[in-house]
Amino acid sequence: MTETPASHTLPATAGETSAERPWPVRHLSPKIGDFVSRLPAVWVEGQVLNVKRWRHLVFLTLRDTDENMSMSATIPAREAEALGVDLVDGTRVVLHAKPEWWTRSGSLQLGGRAIRQVGLGDLLARLEALKEALAREGLFDLDRKVPLPFIPRVVGLVCATQGDAEHDVVENATRRWPGVAFEIRRVTVQGPRAVPETTAAIRELDAAEAVDVIVVARGGGSFEDLLPFSDEALVRAAANCETPLVSAIGHEKDSPLLDLVADCRASTPTDAGKRIVPDAAAEAQGIARSRLSMAAAVERAVARESAGLAALRSRPVLAHPHAMLAPYAEAVARLRERSAASVTARIDRDAAAIRELTASLRALSPLSTLERGFAVVRDASGGVVRDASDVHAGDVLRVRLARGEVEAVARG
């Protein structure tokens, strides 16, 4: 093993260290211890975890539930016994301790000198202060709450690993609506693990697309047992949940803050099972009543229209509709007769005029002249021959008679 250089060769300060001239661990650890030893004693609050007794010391972990941070601590056994209550996991305490650095293991812990249990009055005061702060942020406003779906596809249920809450929610919901499905997350509902496990379950179910509503259920308990459901981290997780959330903690006297931020508060898990789904039997009865009501309404409408139609048909104009047409039929007949007579007279007048025009035309027509024995002579080009000098011997002529034509040859 390489020999460590003499202490006088080590850097005097941390700023003088380098990769070539480092501090060994045995040199650094005491320096940290010297710094920590100058820190004053402090009163610190938290939840107790992992309580173990060894000889005259009690070893424990002091946990901050809001930020999920923890520190190791010790307390003299006589001080723990003087507390007057059992120091068990989940107990909220105030510890008067001085930070201590364990040089050999390189770990920091709190050396407790006195311990006090957090009083109920202190818890109520802090809870009320948190309630007012969250209210000022608007987390409890009614306009943030969303209605529950009428028929959810899947119900997300956060409940205890053991207990009646799961049975009460599932049993009452399926009894009302047999087709409802559940996605269940079983968590610790009291003690130091309640907040992180419940918060994680809410976020996981909120991320599931099929889950339409989330129920957080617990079958009541003491004020201290229900403190996790007033934890700021859990309440904010519920406020940020986009899926409608039902709080069914089942504690009427002292409602946890989760009840105020939830979209719907159920007095018990049984009540939650009734709120998240409709009653199939009641809905069927409602549909039956609606159908009867609609059928009666249709029948009344038909009867009313039938009566109106009968009243209309009973009027004389509709009882004998042809009587209304009789005067018009006579007028139409007269008009038809007048029209026929007028047309006949017009035809007769026009026929006489045509006969007159025909006679005039015939009188003026060359055919009338031809009828009297005259003829029209045309040369080969079709021209009418009016002068004999225009005709020469051998010319072919066409002679138009009253009836037909003949061809002739001129002789001179």
C-alpha positions as CSV (number, residue, x, y, z in Angstrom):
1,M,0.0,0.0,0.0
2,T,1.3,3.4,-0.9
3,E,2.5,5.5,2.0
4,T,0.6,8.7,2.7
5,P,2.7,11.8,2.5
6,A,3.4,13.6,5.8
7,S,0.7,15.9,7.1
8,H,2.8,18.9,6.6
9,T,2.8,18.2,2.8
10,L,-1.0,18.2,2.5
11,P,-2.9,21.3,1.2
12,A,-3.9,23.6,4.1
13,T,-7.3,24.4,2.7
14,A,-9.8,22.8,0.4
15,G,-9.2,25.4,-2.3
16,E,-5.5,24.3,-2.5
17,T,-6.3,20.6,-3.2
18,S,-5.9,19.3,-6.7
19,A,-5.8,15.9,-8.5
20,E,-2.1,15.7,-7.8
21,R,-2.4,16.9,-4.1
22,P,-5.7,15.5,-2.8
23,W,-6.9,15.2,0.8
24,P,-7.3,11.6,2.0
25,V,-10.7,10.6,3.4
26,R,-9.3,10.4,7.0
27,H,-8.2,14.0,6.6
28,L,-11.5,15.3,5.2
29,S,-13.9,13.5,7.4
30,P,-12.7,15.1,10.7
31,K,-12.8,18.5,9.0
32,I,-16.4,17.9,8.2
33,G,-17.0,16.8,11.7
34,D,-15.4,19.9,13.1
35,F,-17.7,22.0,10.9
36,V,-20.8,20.1,11.8
37,S,-19.9,20.3,15.5
38,R,-20.2,24.1,15.3
39,L,-23.8,23.9,14.2
40,P,-26.3,24.7,16.9
41,A,-29.0,22.4,18.3
42,V,-32.4,22.8,16.5
43,W,-36.0,21.8,17.1
44,V,-37.2,19.8,14.0
45,E,-40.6,18.3,13.3
46,G,-41.3,15.1,11.3
47,Q,-42.8,11.6,11.2
48,V,-41.1,8.8,13.0
49,L,-40.0,5.7,11.0
50,N,-37.9,2.6,11.5
51,V,-37.8,2.8,15.3
52,K,-35.2,0.5,16.9
53,R,-33.8,0.4,20.4
54,W,-30.3,-0.7,21.2
55,R,-29.2,-0.5,24.8
56,H,-29.6,3.1,26.0
57,L,-30.3,4.6,22.6
58,V,-33.4,4.6,20.3
59,F,-32.5,4.8,16.6
60,L,-35.1,6.2,14.2
61,T,-35.7,8.0,10.9
62,L,-37.3,11.5,10.9
63,R,-39.3,12.0,7.7
64,D,-40.8,15.1,6.1
65,T,-44.0,13.9,4.4
66,D,-44.4,17.0,2.2
67,E,-41.1,16.7,0.4
68,N,-40.4,13.0,1.0
69,M,-37.1,13.8,2.8
70,S,-35.7,12.0,5.8
71,M,-32.7,12.1,8.3
72,S,-31.4,9.5,10.7
73,A,-31.6,10.4,14.4
74,T,-31.0,9.0,17.8
75,I,-32.6,9.8,21.2
76,P,-31.8,8.5,24.6
77,A,-34.1,5.7,25.6
78,R,-35.0,7.6,28.8
79,E,-36.3,10.5,26.8
80,A,-38.3,8.2,24.5
81,E,-39.9,6.6,27.6
82,A,-40.6,10.0,29.1
83,L,-42.7,10.8,26.1
84,G,-45.6,8.9,27.6
85,V,-46.7,7.2,24.4
86,D,-45.3,4.4,22.2
87,L,-42.9,5.7,19.7
88,V,-44.2,3.9,16.6
89,D,-44.0,4.5,12.8
90,G,-46.2,7.5,11.8
91,T,-46.0,9.3,15.1
92,R,-45.5,13.1,14.5
93,V,-42.9,14.5,16.9
94,V,-40.7,17.5,17.5
95,L,-37.1,16.6,18.2
96,H,-34.5,18.8,19.9
97,A,-31.3,17.6,18.3
98,K,-27.8,18.6,17.3
99,P,-26.3,17.6,14.0
100,E,-23.6,15.0,14.4
101,W,-21.0,13.7,11.9
102,W,-19.9,10.1,12.3
103,T,-16.4,10.4,11.1
104,R,-15.7,6.7,10.5
105,S,-18.8,6.0,8.4
106,G,-19.0,9.5,6.9
107,S,-22.7,9.9,7.7
108,L,-24.7,12.8,9.2
109,Q,-27.4,12.2,11.8
110,L,-29.3,14.1,14.4
111,G,-28.3,13.5,18.0
112,G,-31.6,13.9,19.9
113,R,-31.7,15.5,23.3
114,A,-35.4,15.9,23.9
115,I,-38.5,14.8,22.1
116,R,-42.1,16.0,22.2
117,Q,-45.2,14.6,20.5
118,V,-47.0,17.2,18.2
119,G,-50.1,18.1,20.0
120,L,-53.6,18.0,18.5
121,G,-54.0,21.7,18.9
122,D,-50.8,22.3,16.9
123,L,-51.9,19.9,14.2
124,L,-55.3,21.6,13.9
125,A,-53.7,25.0,13.7
126,R,-51.3,23.9,11.0
127,L,-54.1,22.2,9.1
128,E,-56.2,25.3,9.2
129,A,-53.3,27.5,8.0
130,L,-52.8,25.1,5.1
131,K,-56.5,25.1,4.4
132,E,-56.6,28.9,4.2
133,A,-53.5,29.0,1.9
134,L,-54.9,26.4,-0.5
135,A,-58.3,28.2,-0.5
136,R,-56.5,31.5,-1.4
137,E,-55.0,29.7,-4.4
138,G,-58.5,28.7,-5.5
139,L,-58.0,24.9,-5.1
140,F,-61.4,24.6,-3.4
141,D,-63.4,26.8,-5.8
142,L,-66.6,25.3,-7.2
143,D,-65.8,26.3,-10.8
144,R,-62.8,24.0,-10.7
145,K,-65.0,21.0,-10.0
146,V,-66.2,18.8,-13.0
147,P,-69.3,16.6,-13.1
148,L,-68.9,12.9,-12.8
149,P,-69.6,10.9,-16.0
150,F,-73.1,9.4,-16.2
151,I,-71.8,5.9,-17.0
152,P,-68.1,5.5,-16.5
153,R,-66.3,2.9,-18.6
154,V,-63.7,2.1,-15.9
155,V,-63.6,3.3,-12.3
156,G,-60.2,3.8,-10.7
157,L,-60.2,2.9,-7.0
158,V,-57.5,3.8,-4.5
159,C,-58.1,1.9,-1.2
160,A,-56.4,0.0,1.6
161,T,-54.7,-3.3,1.0
162,Q,-57.0,-4.7,3.7
163,G,-60.4,-3.3,4.8
164,D,-64.0,-3.0,3.9
165,A,-63.7,0.1,1.7
166,E,-62.9,-1.8,-1.5
167,H,-65.8,-4.2,-0.9
168,D,-68.2,-1.4,-0.1
169,V,-67.4,0.6,-3.3
170,V,-67.3,-2.4,-5.6
171,E,-70.3,-4.2,-4.2
172,N,-72.6,-1.2,-4.2
173,A,-71.5,0.0,-7.7
174,T,-71.9,-3.4,-9.4
175,R,-75.2,-4.0,-7.7
176,R,-76.5,-0.7,-9.2
177,W,-74.7,-1.1,-12.6
178,P,-73.5,-4.7,-13.2
179,G,-71.4,-3.7,-16.3
180,V,-69.1,-1.3,-14.4
181,A,-65.3,-2.2,-14.4
182,F,-62.7,-1.3,-11.8
183,E,-59.0,-0.6,-11.9
184,I,-57.9,-1.0,-8.3
185,R,-54.7,0.4,-6.7
186,R,-54.2,-0.9,-3.1
187,V,-52.1,1.4,-0.9
188,T,-51.3,2.1,2.7
189,V,-53.9,4.5,3.9
190,Q,-52.3,5.6,7.2
191,G,-48.8,6.2,8.4
192,P,-45.7,7.5,6.7
193,R,-46.2,5.5,3.4
194,A,-49.8,6.7,2.9
195,V,-49.0,10.0,1.2
196,P,-46.5,8.8,-1.4
197,E,-48.4,5.6,-2.2
198,T,-51.8,7.3,-2.5
199,T,-50.3,10.2,-4.5
200,A,-48.6,7.8,-6.9
201,A,-51.8,5.8,-7.3
202,I,-53.9,8.9,-8.2
203,R,-51.3,10.0,-10.8
204,E,-51.2,6.5,-12.3
205,L,-54.9,6.2,-12.6
206,D,-55.2,9.8,-14.0
207,A,-52.8,8.8,-16.7
208,A,-54.9,5.8,-17.7
209,E,-57.1,6.7,-20.7
210,A,-59.8,4.2,-20.0
211,V,-60.4,5.4,-16.4
212,D,-63.3,7.9,-16.3
213,V,-63.5,8.5,-12.6
214,I,-61.2,8.0,-9.6
215,V,-62.4,7.1,-6.1
216,V,-60.1,7.5,-3.1
217,A,-61.7,5.4,-0.3
218,R,-61.1,4.7,3.4
219,G,-63.5,3.5,6.0
220,G,-63.0,6.4,8.5
221,G,-60.6,6.6,11.4
222,S,-59.2,8.9,14.0
223,F,-58.1,12.4,13.3
224,E,-54.4,11.3,13.4
225,D,-55.1,8.4,11.1
226,L,-56.7,10.7,8.5
227,L,-53.9,13.3,8.5
228,P,-52.3,11.8,5.3
229,F,-55.5,12.9,3.4
230,S,-54.8,16.5,4.4
231,D,-51.2,16.4,3.4
232,E,-50.3,19.2,1.0
233,A,-48.6,17.0,-1.6
234,L,-51.6,14.6,-1.8
235,V,-54.1,17.4,-1.9
236,R,-52.2,19.1,-4.8
237,A,-51.9,15.9,-6.7
238,A,-55.7,15.5,-6.4
239,A,-56.2,19.1,-7.5
240,N,-54.0,18.5,-10.6
241,C,-55.9,15.4,-11.5
242,E,-57.8,15.8,-14.8
243,T,-60.0,12.8,-14.2
244,P,-63.0,13.5,-12.0
245,L,-62.1,12.5,-8.4
246,V,-64.4,11.3,-5.6
247,S,-63.2,11.5,-2.0
248,A,-64.8,8.8,0.1
249,I,-62.8,8.9,3.3
250,G,-65.8,8.3,5.4
251,H,-65.3,10.8,8.2
252,E,-68.1,13.2,8.9
253,K,-66.8,15.2,11.9
254,D,-63.4,16.3,10.6
255,S,-63.3,16.3,6.9
256,P,-59.8,16.0,5.5
257,L,-58.7,18.6,2.9
258,L,-59.0,15.9,0.2
259,D,-62.8,16.3,0.6
260,L,-62.6,20.0,-0.3
261,V,-60.4,19.6,-3.4
262,A,-62.3,16.6,-4.8
263,D,-64.9,17.0,-7.5
264,C,-67.4,15.0,-5.4
265,R,-67.4,14.1,-1.7
266,A,-69.0,10.9,-0.6
267,S,-69.8,10.4,3.1
268,T,-68.7,6.8,3.0
269,P,-67.3,4.2,0.5
270,T,-70.8,2.8,0.3
271,D,-72.1,6.3,-0.7
272,A,-69.3,6.5,-3.3
273,G,-70.4,3.3,-4.9
274,K,-73.9,4.8,-5.3
275,R,-72.6,8.1,-6.7
276,I,-70.3,6.9,-9.4
277,V,-72.8,4.9,-11.4
278,P,-76.6,5.2,-12.0
279,D,-79.1,2.6,-10.7
280,A,-79.9,0.4,-13.6
281,A,-83.3,-0.7,-12.2
282,A,-84.3,2.9,-11.5
283,E,-83.1,4.0,-15.0
284,A,-85.2,1.1,-16.5
285,Q,-88.2,2.2,-14.6
286,G,-87.6,5.8,-15.7
287,I,-87.4,4.7,-19.3
288,A,-90.6,2.7,-19.0
289,R,-92.4,5.7,-17.4
290,S,-91.1,7.9,-20.2
291,R,-92.3,5.5,-22.9
292,L,-95.8,5.3,-21.3
293,S,-95.8,9.1,-21.1
294,M,-94.7,9.5,-24.7
295,A,-97.3,6.9,-25.9
296,A,-100.1,8.7,-24.0
297,A,-98.9,12.1,-25.5
298,V,-98.9,10.6,-29.0
299,E,-102.4,9.2,-28.5
300,R,-103.7,12.5,-27.2
301,A,-102.2,14.3,-30.2
302,V,-103.7,11.8,-32.6
303,A,-107.1,12.1,-30.9
304,R,-107.0,15.9,-31.0
305,E,-106.0,15.9,-34.7
306,S,-108.7,13.3,-35.5
307,A,-111.4,15.4,-33.8
308,G,-110.2,18.5,-35.8
309,L,-110.3,16.6,-39.0
310,A,-113.8,15.3,-38.3
311,A,-115.0,18.8,-37.6
312,L,-113.5,20.0,-40.9
313,R,-115.1,17.1,-42.8
314,S,-118.5,17.9,-41.2
315,R,-118.6,21.3,-42.8
316,P,-121.0,21.5,-45.9
317,V,-118.3,22.5,-48.3
318,L,-116.4,19.3,-47.5
319,A,-119.4,17.1,-46.9
320,H,-120.6,17.9,-50.5
321,P,-117.6,19.2,-52.4
322,H,-119.3,18.9,-55.8
323,A,-122.0,21.4,-54.8
324,M,-119.3,24.0,-54.7
325,L,-118.2,23.1,-58.2
326,A,-121.7,23.1,-59.8
327,P,-121.9,26.9,-60.6
328,Y,-118.5,26.8,-62.1
329,A,-119.3,23.7,-64.2
330,E,-122.3,25.5,-65.7
331,A,-120.2,28.6,-66.5
332,V,-117.5,26.4,-68.0
333,A,-120.2,24.7,-70.2
334,R,-121.5,28.0,-71.4
335,L,-118.0,29.2,-72.2
336,R,-117.3,26.0,-74.1
337,E,-120.4,26.5,-76.2
338,R,-119.6,30.1,-76.9
339,S,-116.0,29.1,-77.7
340,A,-117.2,26.4,-80.1
341,A,-119.6,28.7,-81.9
342,S,-117.0,31.4,-82.2
343,V,-114.5,29.0,-83.6
344,T,-117.0,27.6,-86.1
345,A,-118.0,31.1,-87.2
346,R,-114.4,32.1,-87.6
347,I,-113.7,29.0,-89.7
348,D,-116.7,29.7,-91.9
349,R,-115.6,33.3,-92.5
350,D,-112.1,32.2,-93.3
351,A,-113.3,29.5,-95.7
352,A,-115.4,32.0,-97.6
353,A,-112.5,34.3,-97.9
354,I,-110.3,31.5,-99.1
355,R,-112.8,30.6,-101.8
356,E,-112.9,34.2,-102.9
357,L,-109.1,34.5,-103.0
358,T,-109.0,31.2,-104.9
359,A,-111.4,32.5,-107.6
360,S,-109.4,35.7,-107.9
361,L,-106.2,33.8,-108.2
362,R,-107.6,31.5,-110.8
363,A,-108.9,34.5,-112.8
364,L,-105.5,36.1,-112.8
365,S,-103.6,32.9,-113.3
366,P,-102.1,32.2,-116.8
367,L,-103.7,28.8,-116.6
368,S,-107.1,30.4,-117.1
369,T,-105.8,31.8,-120.4
370,L,-104.4,28.5,-121.4
371,E,-107.8,26.9,-120.7
372,R,-109.2,29.1,-123.4
373,G,-106.9,27.5,-126.0
374,F,-103.8,29.7,-125.7
375,A,-100.3,28.2,-125.3
376,V,-96.9,29.4,-123.9
377,V,-93.9,28.8,-126.1
378,R,-90.4,28.6,-124.7
379,D,-87.1,28.2,-126.4
380,A,-84.4,25.7,-125.5
381,S,-83.1,28.1,-122.8
382,G,-86.5,28.3,-121.2
383,G,-87.2,31.8,-122.2
384,V,-90.7,32.8,-123.4
385,V,-90.9,33.4,-127.1
386,R,-92.8,36.6,-127.8
387,D,-91.6,37.5,-131.3
388,A,-91.6,35.0,-134.4
389,S,-88.4,36.6,-135.6
390,D,-86.6,35.2,-132.6
391,V,-87.3,31.7,-133.8
392,H,-85.2,30.1,-136.6
393,A,-85.8,26.9,-138.6
394,G,-84.8,23.9,-136.7
395,D,-85.1,25.5,-133.2
396,V,-86.6,23.1,-130.6
397,L,-89.5,24.8,-128.8
398,R,-91.5,23.7,-125.8
399,V,-95.1,24.5,-125.9
400,R,-97.0,24.7,-122.6
401,L,-100.7,23.9,-122.9
402,A,-103.5,24.1,-120.4
403,R,-102.7,20.4,-119.6
404,G,-99.2,19.3,-120.2
405,E,-96.3,20.3,-122.6
406,V,-95.3,19.3,-126.1
407,E,-92.1,19.7,-128.0
408,A,-92.0,21.3,-131.4
409,V,-89.5,22.0,-134.1
410,A,-89.6,25.3,-136.0
411,R,-89.7,25.0,-139.9
412,G,-89.1,28.6,-141.0
